[in-house]
């Protein structure tokens, strides 16, 4: 994604694994990493695993850490920024679209 810095995405479950409805991805943002404001016509279900950061959606920003979760509605602008001292990891589940 244009403007993203220090981000790695691992596709854990996807169509190639036999999934028909949802994909699960593991995001790792290194210290200072970010994903800029963007939007999609699909929802996101997110579980934060390790580290801490800011997740923004619409006009709000929230600080999150391990065991926090977020739901991002379709078409809502959203962004992520690692504010911790180490890696920030989270699972992101999205619908599989053709």
C-alpha positions in Angstrom: 0.0 0.0 0.0 1.3 3.4 -0.9 2.6 5.3 2.1 2.8 2.2 4.4 6.1 2.0 6.3 7.5 -1.0 8.3 4.6 -3.3 7.6 4.5 -7.1 6.9 1.4 -9.0 6.1 1.1 -12.8 6.3 -2.0 -14.4 4.8 -2.7 -17.2 7.3 -6.0 -18.4 5.8 -7.2 -17.6 2.3 -8.9 -19.1 -0.7 -5.8 -21.1 -1.5 -6.3 -22.9 1.9 -9.9 -23.7 1.0 -11.6 -20.8 2.8 -14.7 -19.6 1.0 -15.9 -16.7 3.0 -13.2 -15.1 5.1 -9.4 -14.5 5.0 -7.3 -14.2 8.1 -4.1 -12.1 7.9 -1.4 -11.4 10.5 -0.1 -7.8 10.4 3.3 -6.9 12.0 4.2 -3.2 12.2 7.7 -2.5 13.3 8.5 0.2 15.8 7.3 3.4 14.1 5.5 1.5 11.4 2.2 2.8 9.9 -0.6 2.2 7.5 -2.0 5.4 6.1 -5.6 6.4 5.9 -7.5 4.3 3.3 -10.9 2.6 2.9 -12.4 -0.4 1.2 -16.0 -1.6 0.5 -15.6 -4.5 3.0 -15.5 -4.8 6.8 -12.5 -5.7 9.0 -12.5 -7.7 12.3 -9.3 -7.1 14.2 -7.8 -8.7 17.3 -4.7 -7.0 18.7 -2.1 -9.6 19.9 1.1 -7.9 20.9 2.5 -4.4 21.3 0.5 -1.2 21.2 -0.6 1.4 18.7 -3.3 3.7 17.5 -6.1 2.6 15.3 -8.2 5.3 13.6 -11.6 4.9 12.0 -13.7 7.8 10.7 -13.0 10.7 13.0 -11.9 8.6 16.0 -8.5 7.3 17.2 -8.1 4.7 19.9 -5.0 3.4 21.7 -5.1 -0.4 21.7 -3.0 -3.2 23.1 -3.1 -7.0 23.5 -6.5 -8.6 23.7 -8.3 -5.4 22.5 -10.4 -5.8 19.3 -11.9 -3.5 16.7 -14.6 -3.7 14.0 -14.1 -1.4 11.0 -17.3 -0.9 9.0 -17.2 -1.0 5.2 -16.2 2.2 3.4 -15.0 3.9 6.6 -11.6 5.5 6.3 -9.1 3.9 8.7 -5.4 3.9 9.6 -2.9 2.3 12.0 0.2 3.6 13.7 2.6 1.7 16.0 3.3 3.8 19.1 5.0 1.2 21.2 8.7 0.3 21.7 8.6 -3.0 19.8 6.6 -4.8 17.1 2.8 -4.4 17.0 0.9 -7.5 15.8 -2.7 -8.0 15.1 -5.0 -10.4 13.2 -7.3 -8.9 10.6 -10.2 -10.9 9.2 -11.8 -9.8 6.0 -14.4 -11.2 3.6 -13.1 -13.0 0.5 -14.2 -11.0 -2.5 -14.1 -12.2 -6.1 
